[in-house]
Amino acid sequence: MLLFLLLWRIPVVQFDFANERYYLSETEFQLQWIHSVEKEEWLEFYERNGDMLLLTETKFKTYGAGVPSDGEIISSEDGFVHMKINRPYKEMNLTVSQNAQTTITTAKKNIPLYTYTEDYGFVTITVEYLNLWEYVRGNKL
């Protein structure tokens, strides 16, 4: 049993701030923020897929700076433009700010990332595999 606990590895989404790491065990999450130019809410939908993060879809209200140009438009009637993306990322690097209200949303909770670092701080998001004891001892979001 002890050997099992030492060798069993759990996939998590890791949020690496300058001085602290946090872990998210959920397989899906949304990244949302207020766009700096359009001043409208943007949402990106991610899945943990093996050792990658898969951006499955994005939603926004207006076309402008940073809008993907190669996504498939999904019809909707909620006032947002929905795009199917399906783009894998090994690592995501974000600048987080109070102004943009950068937030992670899961089925269970909202996590305001801007409260975990100084204004305009950086966070690197990756998929990691932790030993069970590392996960139990670690900081969970």
Salt bridges, closest charged atoms under 4 A:
ASP16 OD2 - ARG21 NE 3.37
GLU38 OE1 - HIS35 ND1 2.44
ASP51 OD2 - LYS90 NZ 2.73
GLU57 OE2 - HIS82 ND1 2.88
ASP70 OD1 - ARG87 NH2 2.86
ASP78 OD2 - LYS59 NZ 3.69
ASP78 OD2 - HIS82 NE2 2.96
